[in-house]
Amino acid sequence: MEGDVCYPDPKSVPGGVEAVVIGTRPEIAEAAMRECGAVTKGGRGCLMRGTRDQPRNAAGGLHRLDRWMYRSGRPNRLARLLNRISAIQFSAGILAPSHWVTLEVRGRRTGRRISFPLVVADYQGERYLVAMLGQHVNWVRNVRAAGGRAVLRHGRREAVRLQEVAPGARAPILRRYLAVAPGARAHIPVDRAAPLEEFERIAAQIPVFRVTADQPDPHDSNG
């Protein structure tokens, strides 16, 4: 920590060491463990944590689970259950960052309100919603049928008008979206750090909507 005394190795610490926690690369872990054992009574109280491969492996496992839940291009039973739970959580704003929201839109066939959890991508002062599964997901069809009128919830209700972004302007928004929505990375076939050209190749396949304030329609008697 800044301002604390630093020692070159565990043996130099006055009074000895009772326990050591080490975060290191796998290739030097064995040597660090031996040093730890030499100063902590044979290694008791020594915790080793690898810092390179474990997070990568964990992320890979989560991406495989995400793909399995949407393997047909639509959410399976588990995904639908998790989406319902997330929609309640995001709507209430409970233990959820401000860019986690619940979209509410009228169903194009039933007319009933449908809720779906989404992640808002911020880019150049604007907010955007991205359909990670492509053109044919239900919420995209419902938004289009509703003329873009919808509601966002995150602790409060916000009436919005969603304006579809032209494919030629989507690439930087998609890259920003992958930066703030880890769960989408399994479904969009471009690395989040890829150049914009890579995102431009897939932009036409992934709808993006700009979030604007809803203005009442003067011809809508219910508005």
Backbone torsions as a table, in degrees:
resi	resn	phi	psi	omega
1	MET	NA	149.2	-179.6
2	GLU	-62.1	130.9	179.3
3	GLY	93.6	-15.7	178.8
4	ASP	-83.1	155.2	177.1
5	VAL	-72.3	135.9	178.6
6	CYS	-108.6	144.7	178.3
7	TYR	-120.9	146.9	-174.9
8	PRO	-68.4	-26.2	180.0
9	ASP	-160.2	165.0	-176.6
10	PRO	-59.6	-29.7	-177.7
11	LYS	-67.5	-20.1	-176.6
12	SER	-85.6	-6.9	-177.3
13	VAL	-72.7	123.5	-180.0
14	PRO	-60.2	134.9	178.4
15	GLY	84.2	-3.2	178.0
16	GLY	85.4	179.9	-176.0
17	VAL	-127.3	130.7	178.6
18	GLU	-89.0	-35.3	-177.2
19	ALA	-152.3	153.6	-179.8
20	VAL	-135.9	134.5	171.8
21	VAL	-114.2	125.1	-174.4
22	ILE	-121.0	129.7	169.9
23	GLY	-116.0	116.5	-172.9
24	THR	-151.8	176.1	178.3
25	ARG	-79.4	146.4	-177.1
26	PRO	-55.9	-34.2	-174.2
27	GLU	-70.7	-18.3	177.9
28	ILE	-113.5	8.9	-175.2
29	ALA	-64.5	-40.4	-175.9
30	GLU	-63.1	-44.2	179.5
31	ALA	-65.0	-39.4	178.9
32	ALA	-65.9	-36.3	179.0
33	MET	-65.7	-39.4	179.0
34	ARG	-63.7	-41.4	178.6
35	GLU	-65.8	-39.5	176.7
36	CYS	-59.4	-44.7	-179.6
37	GLY	-64.1	-30.6	-178.4
38	ALA	-70.3	-23.5	-175.4
39	VAL	-114.3	-1.3	-177.5
40	THR	-127.1	45.5	174.3
41	LYS	56.7	53.8	175.0
42	GLY	81.2	15.8	175.2
43	GLY	99.4	-1.6	177.9
44	ARG	-67.0	134.8	-179.4
45	GLY	81.0	14.9	179.9
46	CYS	-104.3	119.9	-178.7
47	LEU	-112.9	124.7	-178.8
48	MET	-107.7	130.2	178.1
49	ARG	-127.8	119.6	173.8
50	GLY	-73.5	144.9	-173.8
51	THR	-118.6	5.7	-177.0
52	ARG	-115.9	-56.5	-171.8
53	ASP	-83.0	-32.3	-175.6
54	GLN	-61.5	-48.4	177.8
55	PRO	-61.1	-37.4	179.8
56	ARG	-64.1	-43.4	179.7
57	ASN	-65.7	-39.4	178.9
58	ALA	-63.8	-42.7	178.8
59	ALA	-63.2	-39.6	178.3
60	GLY	-62.0	-39.1	178.2
61	GLY	-65.3	-39.6	178.6
62	LEU	-66.8	-38.6	178.6
63	HIS	-65.2	-37.3	177.3
64	ARG	-64.7	-39.2	177.6
65	LEU	-64.7	-43.0	178.5
66	ASP	-59.4	-45.3	-179.7
67	ARG	-64.6	-37.9	179.3
68	TRP	-64.5	-39.1	-178.2
69	MET	-68.4	-21.6	-179.6
70	TYR	-124.4	31.9	-170.2
71	ARG	-65.5	-22.6	178.3
72	SER	-95.8	6.9	-175.2
73	GLY	86.6	-2.6	177.7
74	ARG	-132.7	153.3	-179.2
75	PRO	-67.9	135.4	174.1
76	ASN	-81.5	-172.3	-173.7
77	ARG	-60.6	-41.8	179.5
78	LEU	-65.2	-43.9	179.9
79	ALA	-62.4	-39.2	179.2
80	ARG	-64.6	-39.7	177.6
81	LEU	-63.4	-47.2	-179.9
82	LEU	-63.8	-36.5	178.4
83	ASN	-64.9	-39.2	178.5
84	ARG	-63.6	-42.5	179.0
85	ILE	-64.3	-45.1	-179.3
86	SER	-64.4	-37.5	179.5
87	ALA	-61.2	-40.3	177.8
88	ILE	-66.5	-45.1	-179.1
89	GLN	-63.5	-49.4	-177.3
90	PHE	-65.3	-39.6	-179.3
91	SER	-61.2	-40.9	-179.6
92	ALA	-78.7	-17.2	-177.2
93	GLY	72.5	26.7	-177.2
94	ILE	-90.0	120.6	178.7
95	LEU	49.7	39.8	-177.9
96	ALA	-135.0	130.6	175.6
97	PRO	-59.1	160.2	-174.3
98	SER	-64.7	-21.1	-179.3
99	HIS	-89.5	3.9	170.2
100	TRP	-94.3	117.8	-174.6
101	VAL	-132.6	164.5	171.7
102	THR	-110.5	124.1	176.4
103	LEU	-88.7	131.5	174.0
104	GLU	-118.8	128.5	-179.8
105	VAL	-148.3	151.2	179.7
106	ARG	-75.8	135.7	176.6
107	GLY	-65.3	136.6	-175.4
108	ARG	-69.6	-20.6	-179.8
109	ARG	-104.6	-42.9	-174.5
110	THR	-91.8	-24.3	-175.2
111	GLY	76.8	-2.4	179.1
112	ARG	-82.6	153.5	178.9
113	ARG	-72.0	131.0	179.3
114	ILE	-117.8	134.8	-177.9
115	SER	-113.2	143.2	-179.1
116	PHE	-151.0	133.5	179.7
117	PRO	-79.5	136.8	-179.2
118	LEU	-141.2	164.5	175.5
119	VAL	-111.7	129.5	178.5
120	VAL	-86.6	131.1	174.6
121	ALA	-100.8	127.1	177.0
122	ASP	-97.6	134.7	-179.7
123	TYR	-152.6	121.3	178.5
124	GLN	50.5	45.6	174.7
125	GLY	80.8	0.9	178.5
126	GLU	-114.1	162.2	177.6
127	ARG	-112.7	144.5	-176.7
128	TYR	-138.3	147.8	170.7
129	LEU	-111.3	139.2	-176.1
130	VAL	-124.3	136.7	177.5
131	ALA	-95.2	93.7	-172.8
132	MET	-63.7	-22.7	-178.2
133	LEU	-95.7	2.9	172.6
134	GLY	102.0	-163.9	-168.3
135	GLN	-68.2	-28.5	-164.3
136	HIS	-104.0	13.7	177.8
137	VAL	-72.9	153.5	-173.2
138	ASN	-60.2	-44.2	-174.0
139	TRP	-65.9	-32.0	177.3
140	VAL	-66.7	-45.4	179.3
141	ARG	-62.5	-39.9	-179.9
142	ASN	-68.3	-40.0	177.9
143	VAL	-62.6	-43.4	179.0
144	ARG	-63.4	-42.1	-179.7
145	ALA	-66.5	-29.2	-179.3
146	ALA	-87.5	7.9	-179.4
147	GLY	67.7	23.0	178.3
148	GLY	87.3	-4.6	-178.2
149	ARG	-78.9	130.1	-177.1
150	ALA	-158.7	-178.2	178.0
151	VAL	-131.7	136.8	170.6
152	LEU	-108.3	138.4	178.2
153	ARG	-125.4	133.1	169.3
154	HIS	-158.0	80.0	-175.8
155	GLY	79.7	-17.1	176.2
156	ARG	-149.9	166.7	-178.7
157	ARG	-99.5	129.0	179.2
158	GLU	-128.4	112.3	176.1
159	ALA	-75.0	129.7	-175.5
160	VAL	-134.2	161.2	169.5
161	ARG	-118.9	122.7	-177.9
162	LEU	-95.4	121.7	-178.4
163	GLN	-108.7	121.1	-176.5
164	GLU	-69.0	134.3	-178.4
165	VAL	-88.6	136.8	178.3
166	ALA	-63.1	144.5	-178.2
167	PRO	-53.3	-35.1	-177.5
168	GLY	-67.4	-15.3	-179.2
169	ALA	-108.0	6.4	-171.8
170	ARG	-85.6	-26.7	-168.7
171	ALA	-53.2	-53.1	-178.3
172	PRO	-65.9	-28.6	178.3
173	ILE	-70.3	-40.8	177.8
174	LEU	-62.6	-40.6	178.1
175	ARG	-64.7	-41.5	177.0
176	ARG	-64.4	-38.5	179.7
177	TYR	-59.6	-45.5	179.1
178	LEU	-64.2	-27.2	178.4
179	ALA	-69.9	-31.3	-175.0
180	VAL	-106.9	-7.1	-177.4
181	ALA	-126.4	78.9	-178.5
182	PRO	-56.3	-33.5	-178.5
183	GLY	-66.2	-16.6	-179.6
184	ALA	-86.5	-13.8	-172.3
185	ARG	-65.2	-25.3	179.1
186	ALA	-74.0	-16.6	-171.5
187	HIS	-109.4	-15.0	179.7
188	ILE	-108.0	117.1	-168.3
189	PRO	-80.5	45.5	176.6
190	VAL	-139.8	137.2	177.2
191	ASP	-67.3	143.3	-175.7
192	ARG	-63.1	-22.2	179.9
193	ALA	-98.2	7.5	-177.7
194	ALA	-67.7	156.0	176.1
195	PRO	-65.6	160.2	-176.2
196	LEU	-58.5	-30.0	-179.6
197	GLU	-57.5	-35.8	179.0
198	GLU	-66.4	-38.6	178.6
199	PHE	-71.2	-32.5	178.9
200	GLU	-62.9	-31.2	-178.4
201	ARG	-67.2	-28.0	-176.6
202	ILE	-108.5	-1.8	-170.9
203	ALA	-59.0	-36.2	-177.9
204	ALA	-66.9	-20.0	-177.0
205	GLN	-87.2	-13.5	-171.0
206	ILE	-123.0	103.9	-179.3
207	PRO	-62.6	141.7	177.0
208	VAL	-131.3	136.0	-179.3
209	PHE	-124.5	132.9	173.8
210	ARG	-84.9	135.5	-178.9
211	VAL	-89.5	120.7	176.0
212	THR	-127.7	161.2	177.2
213	ALA	-67.3	140.3	179.7
214	ASP	-77.4	131.5	174.2
215	GLN	-107.4	124.4	-178.5
216	PRO	-54.8	137.9	177.0
217	ASP	-79.4	118.7	-178.0
218	PRO	-63.3	-19.3	179.3
219	HIS	-93.0	-1.0	-178.5
220	ASP	-98.7	108.7	-177.4
221	SER	-66.2	-18.5	178.8
222	ASN	-91.4	-7.7	-175.6
223	GLY	-78.1	NA	NA
